[in-house]
């Protein structure tokens, strides 16, 4: 299994909205960055990811799962853009903030810390375990 992080502005698409979609999940549309798109193209069914509230909160709030692999993004006619479908798995018991991640030596190389603009990014297994622990959940 590979791990990822999905960023969303909570006033555009929030964790609560993601949770409300249930097992059907939601297309992760609107990504217009080649690196983020390529990350989605690399995803496999069952991969897990963190759901991150950007701009407002700047915190990891939940865990999601890829339930459909990359396919054309239904929000555009442009064939360059793809998206996956993700479903909410569980909320973190304690949100993990970007500020906290920046203070931890073990997370200094995490994409969330080093490439704050990338909307869909990989997460190393060691980073995954640290964030799950900080968030009060089992990985």
N, C-alpha and C positions, 0 to 999 in steps of 0.2 A: 504494500500500500504506500502511496505517495501522499504527502501532506501539502496543503495550500493555505492561502489567506485571501479572502474576498473582501474588498473594501466597498462600503456603501455609505452615502450620506443619509443619516437617519430620517431627514425630512423628505428625502426622495424615496427611499426604500429601507424600512427599519427591520430590526430583528423581530419585533412583534408581528409585522406583516409577513415576514418569512415563515415564522412559526404557524401563522394562520393558514398558510398554503398546505400544511399537512404533508402527507406522503406524496402528493402530486408534485410538490416542489414548485420551483419558479425558474424560468429561463433567465440566465445571467446576461441580459442583453445590454447593448449600448457601449460595449468596450470598443474603443477606437485607438488602440495602441497595439502595435505589432507584437511586442514582447508579451504583453498580457494575453493577446489572442493566441500566441504560440503556446503559452502556458496552458490555456484551456484545451488546445489541441492535443497536448500531452496527457491530459487527464483520462483516467479509466474509471469505469463503474466501481463504486465502493470507496474511491479515494475520499479522504476526509479533509475538511478545511475549517479554518476559523472564520467567523463572521465578524468583521471589524467596522465599527461606526467611525467614519472619518468626519473631519470638520467639527461636528458636534460630539463631544465626548472623547474622541480619539482613544477608543478602547475596544479590546476584543471582548465580545459579549456572548458568543455561542459557537457551537460546532455544527457544521453542515456536512452533507454527504453528496457526492456526485451520483445522480440517478439516471442521467442520460449523457452520453459522451458528446463531444463537439459535433455540431451540425450548423447549417446556415442560420445566422441571426435573423429572426423573424421581424425585427424592428427596422430592417433596411433592405433595399433591393441590391445593395452593393455586395457582390460575391466574395469580397476580400474578408468579410467579417463573420465570425462564428461565435457560438456560445454553447455552454453546457446548461444542464438543468440541475439545480441543487435543492435538497430538502433539508429542513432543520432537523437536527438530531437531539440536541439538548443545550440548554443555556449553561453558561458558566455560573457557578455559585457566587463568584466574585469577579467582576469585570477586571481585566488586566489592561492598564493604561499604557499608552506609548511612553509617557514619562517614566513609568516604572521600568519598562523594557530597556530604555536608554541608560538606566543606572546599573544594570546587571552585566558584569563582564561576560557571562556566558551567552548573552544575547547581542553583543556588540556587532557581530557580523550578520545578524538576522536582516533579511531584506526589508522588513518593516522599519528598521532603524537606519539602514544605509541607503534605501531607495524609496523614500516616503511617497513618491508620486505614482509608483506602479500600482495599478488597481487590482491586479490578480497576480499573486506572487508565490513562489515556492517557500516551503517551510521545512527545515531539516528535522529529522526525527528527534534529535536531542533538544531542539528548540520547542518542538511539539510537546515533549514530555515536561519541560520546564513550565511552559504556559499552562498546560493542563493542571499541573501541581499548584501553580499560583492561583488558578481559577477555581480550585477546590473540587476538581473532577478527576475521575480515573481516565487515563488515556486508553 
